[in-house]
Amino acid sequence: MAPPQFNPVRDIISGTIMAATSVPQLVAYAETVGVASWRGLATAGPSLFAWGLTTGSPFMSCGVTSITALMAKTDLGGESYAAEHGEPAYARLVAVYSLCVGIASIVLGLAGFGKLAQKVPKNVRTGFKWGCAVGVVASAVPNGLFNSSKDLKAQVAESALSGLVKTIKEVAPAATGFVNVTNLIYAIINPFAWSVIPALLFICSTIVVMNGAKYLPKALPPGSEVIICCAVATIFSMKTEYPGGVVGEIPSVDADAGFSLFGMIRIPVEVVDYKDLTETPIAEQFGGIIILIVSATLFAAVNFLSIMGIASGFEAEDGIKWSAPRELAAQGVACIAAAFTGSAPVSGSMSRSLVSRMVGTTSQLSCLVTALMWIYLLPYMSIMSPTPKACLSAIILSAVIKSVVYPKDLLNFKGKDSMIGWGTAIATALTSPTIGFGIGMVLAFALGGLSSKEKKKTA
């Protein structure tokens, strides 16, 4: 196929569809990061706008994804930091980390990392993706089957698993994934401990999101089942005394907030004070500036693998050429924009990019339209305040559960490839995405990361 011909009308329509269908994901992934749900809505526009101005891909969409959300929360020790310092302080910490990742992305681009990233073995990439997906499931279940994650933790603390969890926290504090997976296993094998109404809503919403599209009219845009599911769940929450967690109040934007573009157009976005970013003790959270630099650089490098995979797919299927240095720069610029609006680090979103192509996008104008709609329509997003978190967790679960239950690519590996793939997968699930990826690369180097087939291709 040839690249699409520019059509501004189609881009405006597709950008509008993307703005509507992506809103539930924005809220859901904010939950995964560990910040207030409304921040997902309030901070998504500027980073996508920056991405649209710098990327070379007409189809690729950018934002906080399940993987970037999980990595940020894990790297920063999100739950413990928020519990000790409060959610606003943790949100600032997340913003500073976005700045660090953005700067690291640009430096990596200038250093020619894009070409090196293309040499990461497929077995490592596949195992890493599965391990992250397990982490996403573990983060989604607490708000799905219980009134809150605190309820699940309290029950685990009183169970026979409490001693094991405590020991792991003391012996291997970096193995945060092990604790989350333990909580997940407890939740699955103890259905009588579930909070009945949130659990039923969670299960029903998951079924609807995963299967609803086939029963809807073909004229409706992709993602309509997600909007319908959220709308029904929100109405249910409003009309009943829903006992589970909800999105909560979405603060209104200050009338004087934002800045002027070229002195003519006012952009109503609250910009984080640079002083607040510089005074946030992020280096202390990592145990020193060196560890922070290494973590941010690894995050940027791993983050780029998602963009590389999406761009390579569009090149193969649609003939859209792409430049690794440019897309790394786009990732960096978008993450820096995310930092100054209080968002977690962003990356290319596979699901949103595929939807973007499906609904007729022809250029980056579609991204700009979506971003501006999120920015200017934020005052009307309070309609989502009563949306149950169980429904949002179902949206997250629906995106990854199939690949977790049946990891086809991992199962197809043989011999050393299988060992490397599963080793990376398990390490990622039980430690953290950054550590898991590092372990995977060590395994690939030690065991010979390329399969015999790949070696023949590169010979």
Secondary structure, DSSP 8 states (H G I E B T S, - for coil): -------HHHHHHHHHHHHHHHHHHHHHHHHHHTS-HHHHHHHHHHHHHHHHHH-S-SS-EEE--HHHHHHHHHHHTHHHHHHHH-HHHHHHHHHHHHHHHHHHHHHHHHTTHHHHHTTS-HHHHHHHHHHHHHHHHHHHHHHHHSS-HHHHHHHHHTSTTHHHHHHHHHH-TT-HHHHHHHHHHHHHH-GGGS-HHHHHHHHHHHHHHHHGGGGS-TTS-TTHHHHHHHHHHHHHHHHTT--S-B--------TT-SEEETTTEEE------HHHHHHS-HHHHHTSHHHHHHHHHHHHHHHHHHHHHHHHHHHHHH-----HHHHHHHHHHHHHHHHTTT----EEEHHHHHHHHHTT--STHHHHHHHHHHHHTGGGGGGGTT-BHHHHHHHHHHHHHHHHH--HHHHH--HHHHHHHHHHHHHHHHS-HHHHHHHHHHHHHHHTSS-HHHHHHH-
